[in-house]
Amino acid sequence: MTSIASWMEQFGLSLWVVEVFAIVVVTLAAALVSRFVLSRVGRRLERTRNAWDDALVDALRGPMSLLIWVVGLSLAAESVGQNGPSVLADVVDPVRDIGVIFAIAWFLVRFIKRGEQRIVDARAARGESVDRTAADAIAKLLRLSVVITAVLVTLQTLGFSIAGVLTFGGVGGIAVGFAAKDLLSNFFGGLMVYLDRPFSVGDWIRSPDRSIEGTVEHIGWRVTRIRTFDSRPLYVPNATFANIALENPSRMKNRRIFETIGIRYDDAGQMRAIVDDVREMLQAHEDIDKNCTLMVNFDAFAASSLDFFIYCFTRTTNWTRYHAIKQDVLLKVMDIIDGHGAECAFPTSTIHVASLAAADPSGPAPQPA
């Protein structure tokens, strides 16, 4: 070692410089090897049916490289501190601890996120029902817990008292609560959406109180993103859902057909037969749910027509399929009306003109035109 040191001094190099260089090279090699190994292991685990092992390897890639570099650079900094300013040696330990805590927290957050995605995708691929809203809520709570724990551990590592921090947070939380009232109301509104679950991601919702209608794309802690039917994104604060009535058509069991049809007064004699045939047609229709209310009745003497109504429910809730079934029903109703020699009515007016003779017998007789 003495000869090596003397040889290095001839070139103006110190032993600690070579040591630092060697640590950096070893750290770089270790980072490359870990990336290569994780890539090979990840490709093998993709062939398995277990979703957790894929999520674990995928979540390790970034944090593992960070952890290797944090440890390697801290060792290099310690070597420099032993031969340089003492301030650097005092900073190395807390910085290394914070880096390790950050790497572990980063790994856990990535693991939770990857696990959520892979489990949901795996269940969807098997054709099983997936509650994406519940999965998203649980994953967000777990990630929030990891972040809060990492912050508290970091503060304790830096020498702060956790009890004092929590006490200060309780007192300061009152002031923050008043200052961020709307933000907190939206946060708790999102929490209520997750707990009550009036809708889920992918549901079609609408509100009769507000101009809100569309498909739910994302439920956040502050706002919910809804895609309207003209493809525009609509961002609704979560506190809004606590103060409005909300409909969820996606959870309908059936869709209703409710139509009023009028025939002419001249076809009054055919009304009974038409109503009976329409009722039989609906009872025989394969897309009409017979377990729900089914009504066909003569309803009213209207101004220009004799009206009967159709009230029934389709088996499907699909909006496109529903309209195809409704069209088929209405076309068959038209065929039934035509088959009885009747016609659908339309608004008409009849004007009766009295003759002048009938109006005034003492007056002159009307002259021919």
C-alpha positions as CSV (number, residue, x, y, z in Angstrom):
1,M,0.0,0.0,0.0
2,T,2.9,2.3,0.7
3,S,4.3,1.8,-2.7
4,I,0.9,2.3,-4.3
5,A,0.5,5.5,-2.3
6,S,3.9,6.8,-3.4
7,W,3.2,5.9,-7.0
8,M,-0.1,7.8,-6.9
9,E,1.6,10.8,-5.3
10,Q,3.9,11.0,-8.3
11,F,0.8,11.6,-10.5
12,G,-0.7,14.0,-8.0
13,L,-3.4,11.6,-6.9
14,S,-4.5,10.8,-3.3
15,L,-5.7,7.4,-2.1
16,W,-9.1,8.7,-1.1
17,V,-9.7,10.0,-4.7
18,V,-9.2,6.5,-6.1
19,E,-11.5,5.2,-3.3
20,V,-14.2,7.6,-4.2
21,F,-13.9,6.8,-7.9
22,A,-14.0,3.1,-7.2
23,I,-17.2,3.5,-5.1
24,V,-18.9,5.4,-7.9
25,V,-17.9,2.8,-10.5
26,V,-19.1,-0.1,-8.2
27,T,-22.4,1.8,-7.6
28,L,-22.9,2.3,-11.3
29,A,-22.2,-1.4,-12.0
30,A,-24.6,-2.4,-9.2
31,A,-27.4,-0.2,-10.6
32,L,-26.9,-1.6,-14.1
33,V,-26.9,-5.2,-12.8
34,S,-30.0,-4.7,-10.7
35,R,-31.8,-3.2,-13.7
36,F,-30.8,-6.1,-15.9
37,V,-31.8,-8.7,-13.2
38,L,-35.2,-7.1,-12.6
39,S,-35.9,-7.0,-16.3
40,R,-35.1,-10.7,-16.7
41,V,-37.1,-11.7,-13.7
42,G,-40.0,-9.4,-14.7
43,R,-40.2,-11.1,-18.2
44,R,-40.3,-14.6,-16.5
45,L,-43.0,-13.6,-14.0
46,E,-45.2,-12.2,-16.7
47,R,-45.9,-15.8,-17.7
48,T,-47.4,-16.6,-14.3
49,R,-51.0,-16.0,-13.3
50,N,-50.1,-14.3,-10.0
51,A,-50.5,-10.5,-10.4
52,W,-48.6,-9.6,-7.2
53,D,-45.2,-10.8,-8.3
54,D,-45.4,-8.7,-11.5
55,A,-46.4,-5.7,-9.5
56,L,-43.6,-6.3,-7.0
57,V,-40.8,-6.5,-9.6
58,D,-42.3,-3.5,-11.6
59,A,-42.4,-1.4,-8.5
60,L,-38.8,-2.3,-7.5
61,R,-37.1,-1.0,-10.7
62,G,-37.0,2.7,-9.9
63,P,-36.7,2.6,-6.1
64,M,-34.0,-0.1,-6.3
65,S,-31.7,2.1,-8.5
66,L,-32.4,5.1,-6.2
67,L,-31.5,3.1,-3.1
68,I,-28.2,1.8,-4.7
69,W,-27.2,5.3,-5.7
70,V,-28.1,6.7,-2.3
71,V,-26.0,4.2,-0.5
72,G,-23.1,4.4,-3.0
73,L,-22.9,8.2,-3.0
74,S,-23.2,8.3,0.8
75,L,-20.2,6.0,1.1
76,A,-18.3,8.2,-1.4
77,A,-19.3,11.3,0.5
78,E,-18.1,9.8,3.8
79,S,-14.8,9.1,2.2
80,V,-14.5,12.7,1.0
81,G,-15.6,13.9,4.4
82,Q,-12.8,12.0,6.2
83,N,-10.3,13.8,4.0
84,G,-12.1,17.1,3.6
85,P,-14.4,19.5,5.5
86,S,-16.0,17.9,8.5
87,V,-19.4,19.6,7.7
88,L,-19.8,17.1,4.8
89,A,-19.4,14.2,7.2
90,D,-22.2,15.6,9.4
91,V,-24.6,15.9,6.6
92,V,-24.1,12.5,5.0
93,D,-26.0,10.4,7.6
94,P,-29.3,12.4,7.6
95,V,-29.3,12.7,3.9
96,R,-28.7,9.0,3.5
97,D,-31.5,8.2,5.9
98,I,-33.9,10.5,4.1
99,G,-32.9,9.0,0.8
100,V,-33.6,5.5,2.1
101,I,-36.9,6.5,3.6
102,F,-37.9,8.1,0.3
103,A,-36.9,5.1,-1.7
104,I,-38.9,2.7,0.5
105,A,-41.9,5.0,0.4
106,W,-41.6,5.4,-3.4
107,F,-41.5,1.6,-3.7
108,L,-44.6,1.1,-1.6
109,V,-46.6,3.7,-3.5
110,R,-45.6,2.2,-6.8
111,F,-46.4,-1.3,-5.5
112,I,-49.8,-0.3,-4.4
113,K,-50.6,1.4,-7.7
114,R,-49.2,-1.4,-9.8
115,G,-51.0,-4.0,-7.7
116,E,-54.3,-2.2,-8.1
117,Q,-53.9,-2.0,-11.9
118,R,-52.9,-5.6,-12.4
119,I,-55.6,-7.0,-10.1
120,V,-58.3,-5.0,-11.8
121,D,-57.1,-5.9,-15.3
122,A,-56.7,-9.6,-14.3
123,R,-60.2,-9.8,-12.9
124,A,-61.6,-8.0,-15.9
125,A,-59.8,-10.4,-18.3
126,R,-61.4,-13.4,-16.4
127,G,-64.8,-11.9,-16.9
128,E,-65.3,-11.2,-13.2
129,S,-67.1,-8.1,-11.9
130,V,-64.7,-5.3,-10.9
131,D,-65.6,-2.4,-8.6
132,R,-63.1,0.1,-9.8
133,T,-64.3,2.8,-7.5
134,A,-63.7,0.7,-4.4
135,A,-60.3,-0.4,-5.6
136,D,-59.3,3.1,-6.4
137,A,-60.5,4.3,-2.9
138,I,-58.6,1.6,-1.1
139,A,-55.4,2.2,-3.1
140,K,-55.6,6.0,-2.5
141,L,-56.0,5.5,1.3
142,L,-53.0,3.1,1.4
143,R,-50.8,5.5,-0.6
144,L,-51.9,8.4,1.6
145,S,-51.0,6.3,4.7
146,V,-47.5,5.6,3.2
147,V,-46.9,9.2,2.5
148,I,-47.9,10.4,5.9
149,T,-45.8,7.7,7.6
150,A,-42.8,8.6,5.5
151,V,-43.1,12.3,6.4
152,L,-43.4,11.5,10.1
153,V,-40.4,9.2,10.0
154,T,-38.4,11.8,8.1
155,L,-39.2,14.4,10.7
156,Q,-38.1,12.1,13.5
157,T,-34.9,11.3,11.6
158,L,-34.2,15.1,11.4
159,G,-34.6,15.4,15.2
160,F,-38.1,16.7,15.4
161,S,-40.5,15.4,18.0
162,I,-43.4,13.6,16.4
163,A,-45.6,14.4,19.4
164,G,-44.9,18.1,19.0
165,V,-45.5,17.9,15.3
166,L,-48.9,16.3,15.8
167,T,-49.8,18.8,18.5
168,F,-48.9,21.7,16.3
169,G,-50.8,20.0,13.5
170,G,-53.9,19.8,15.7
171,V,-53.8,23.5,16.6
172,G,-52.8,24.6,13.2
173,G,-55.4,22.4,11.6
174,I,-58.2,24.6,13.0
175,A,-56.8,27.6,11.2
176,V,-56.2,25.7,8.1
177,G,-59.7,24.3,8.2
178,F,-61.2,27.8,8.2
179,A,-58.8,28.9,5.4
180,A,-59.4,25.9,3.3
181,K,-63.1,25.3,4.0
182,D,-64.0,24.6,0.4
183,L,-61.0,22.3,-0.1
184,L,-61.9,20.2,2.9
185,S,-65.6,20.1,2.0
186,N,-64.6,18.7,-1.4
187,F,-62.3,16.2,0.3
188,F,-65.0,14.9,2.6
189,G,-67.4,15.0,-0.3
190,G,-65.1,12.6,-2.2
191,L,-64.9,10.4,0.9
192,M,-68.7,10.2,1.1
193,V,-68.8,9.3,-2.6
194,Y,-66.3,6.4,-1.9
195,L,-68.3,5.2,1.1
196,D,-71.9,5.7,-0.1
197,R,-71.0,4.8,-3.7
198,P,-73.9,6.5,-5.4
199,F,-72.0,6.0,-8.7
200,S,-68.8,4.3,-9.9
201,V,-66.3,4.9,-12.6
202,G,-68.0,4.1,-16.0
203,D,-71.5,4.9,-14.7
204,W,-73.9,7.2,-16.6
205,I,-75.2,9.8,-14.1
206,R,-77.3,12.9,-14.4
207,S,-78.8,15.5,-12.0
208,P,-82.2,17.1,-12.5
209,D,-81.0,20.0,-10.3
210,R,-77.9,20.9,-12.3
211,S,-76.8,20.6,-15.9
212,I,-74.8,17.5,-15.1
213,E,-75.0,14.4,-17.3
214,G,-72.4,12.1,-18.7
215,T,-70.2,9.1,-18.0
216,V,-68.0,9.1,-14.8
217,E,-64.3,8.9,-15.9
218,H,-62.4,9.6,-12.6
219,I,-63.3,10.1,-9.0
220,G,-60.7,12.2,-7.2
221,W,-60.4,13.6,-3.7
222,R,-61.4,17.1,-4.8
223,V,-63.2,16.8,-8.1
224,T,-65.0,14.1,-10.2
225,R,-64.4,14.1,-13.9
226,I,-67.4,13.4,-16.1
227,R,-67.4,13.0,-19.8
228,T,-70.5,14.6,-21.3
229,F,-72.2,13.0,-24.3
230,D,-70.7,15.7,-26.6
231,S,-67.2,14.4,-25.5
232,R,-66.5,17.5,-23.3
233,P,-64.9,16.9,-19.8
234,L,-66.9,18.2,-16.9
235,Y,-65.1,18.7,-13.6
236,V,-67.6,18.7,-10.7
237,P,-66.4,19.5,-7.1
238,N,-67.2,16.6,-4.8
239,A,-69.0,18.8,-2.3
240,T,-71.7,19.4,-5.0
241,F,-72.9,15.8,-4.8
242,A,-73.9,16.3,-1.1
243,N,-76.4,19.0,-2.1
244,I,-78.1,17.8,-5.3
245,A,-80.4,15.0,-6.4
246,L,-78.5,12.5,-8.5
247,E,-79.8,9.8,-10.9
248,N,-77.8,6.8,-11.9
249,P,-79.4,5.3,-15.1
250,S,-76.6,2.8,-15.4
251,R,-78.1,0.9,-12.4
252,M,-81.5,0.6,-14.0
253,K,-82.9,-3.0,-14.2
254,N,-85.2,-2.2,-17.2
255,R,-86.0,0.7,-19.6
256,R,-89.6,1.9,-19.9
257,I,-91.6,2.4,-23.1
258,F,-94.4,4.9,-22.5
259,E,-96.2,6.2,-25.6
260,T,-99.6,7.6,-26.3
261,I,-101.1,6.9,-29.7
262,G,-104.2,8.3,-31.2
263,I,-106.6,7.0,-33.9
264,R,-109.4,8.9,-35.7
265,Y,-112.9,9.3,-34.3
266,D,-114.1,7.6,-37.5
267,D,-112.3,4.4,-36.3
268,A,-113.9,4.3,-32.8
269,G,-115.4,0.9,-33.6
270,Q,-111.9,-0.6,-34.0
271,M,-110.5,0.7,-30.7
272,R,-111.2,-2.4,-28.6
273,A,-109.7,-4.8,-31.2
274,I,-106.7,-2.6,-31.7
275,V,-106.0,-2.3,-27.9
276,D,-106.3,-6.1,-27.5
277,D,-104.0,-6.9,-30.4
278,V,-101.4,-4.5,-29.2
279,R,-101.5,-6.0,-25.7
280,E,-101.1,-9.5,-27.2
281,M,-98.2,-8.3,-29.4
282,L,-96.3,-7.0,-26.3
283,Q,-97.0,-10.1,-24.3
284,A,-95.5,-12.2,-27.1
285,H,-92.5,-9.9,-27.7
286,E,-89.3,-11.5,-26.6
287,D,-87.6,-8.3,-25.6
288,I,-90.4,-7.1,-23.3
289,D,-90.1,-8.0,-19.7
290,K,-93.3,-9.8,-18.6
291,N,-92.4,-9.6,-14.9
292,C,-92.8,-5.8,-15.0
293,T,-95.9,-3.7,-15.5
294,L,-97.5,-4.1,-18.9
295,M,-100.5,-1.9,-19.8
296,V,-102.3,-1.1,-23.0
297,N,-105.5,0.9,-22.4
298,F,-107.9,3.4,-24.1
299,D,-107.0,6.6,-22.3
300,A,-108.8,9.7,-23.5
301,F,-111.2,11.5,-25.9
302,A,-108.7,14.0,-27.2
303,A,-109.5,17.1,-29.4
304,S,-108.7,15.3,-32.7
305,S,-108.2,11.7,-31.7
306,L,-109.1,8.7,-29.5
307,D,-106.0,8.0,-27.5
308,F,-104.6,4.8,-26.0
309,F,-101.3,4.4,-24.2
310,I,-98.6,1.7,-24.1
311,Y,-96.7,1.2,-20.9
312,C,-94.1,-1.6,-20.6
313,F,-90.4,-2.3,-19.9
314,T,-87.7,-3.8,-22.0
315,R,-85.3,-6.5,-20.7
316,T,-82.2,-4.6,-21.8
317,T,-80.9,-1.4,-20.2
318,N,-78.5,-0.7,-23.1
319,W,-79.5,2.7,-24.6
320,T,-78.9,1.7,-28.3
321,R,-80.6,-1.6,-28.0
322,Y,-83.5,0.0,-26.2
323,H,-84.3,2.3,-29.0
324,A,-84.1,-0.5,-31.5
325,I,-86.7,-2.4,-29.5
326,K,-88.9,0.6,-29.1
327,Q,-88.8,1.2,-32.9
328,D,-89.8,-2.4,-33.5
329,V,-92.8,-2.1,-31.0
330,L,-94.0,1.1,-32.6
331,L,-93.8,-0.3,-36.1
332,K,-95.8,-3.3,-35.1
333,V,-98.4,-1.0,-33.5
334,M,-98.7,0.8,-36.8
335,D,-99.2,-2.5,-38.6
336,I,-101.9,-3.5,-36.2
337,I,-103.7,-0.2,-36.8
338,D,-103.4,-0.5,-40.5
339,G,-104.6,-4.2,-40.3
340,H,-107.9,-3.1,-38.8
341,G,-108.4,-0.5,-41.5
342,A,-107.9,2.4,-39.1
343,E,-105.6,5.4,-39.3
344,C,-103.5,7.3,-36.9
345,A,-105.1,10.7,-36.2
346,F,-103.6,14.1,-36.7
347,P,-104.9,17.5,-35.6
348,T,-107.9,18.5,-37.7
349,S,-110.6,21.2,-37.5
350,T,-114.2,21.0,-38.9
351,I,-116.0,24.2,-39.7
352,H,-119.8,24.2,-39.9
353,V,-121.2,27.1,-41.9
354,A,-124.9,27.8,-41.4
355,S,-127.0,29.0,-44.4
356,L,-128.4,32.6,-44.3
357,A,-131.9,31.3,-44.5
358,A,-131.5,29.2,-41.5
359,A,-129.8,32.0,-39.7
360,D,-132.5,34.6,-40.5
361,P,-135.8,33.3,-42.0
362,S,-137.2,36.8,-42.6
363,G,-134.2,37.8,-44.8
364,P,-133.8,37.4,-48.5
365,A,-133.0,34.0,-49.9
366,P,-129.3,33.4,-50.7
367,Q,-128.4,34.1,-54.3
368,P,-126.5,31.5,-56.3
369,A,-122.9,32.3,-57.0
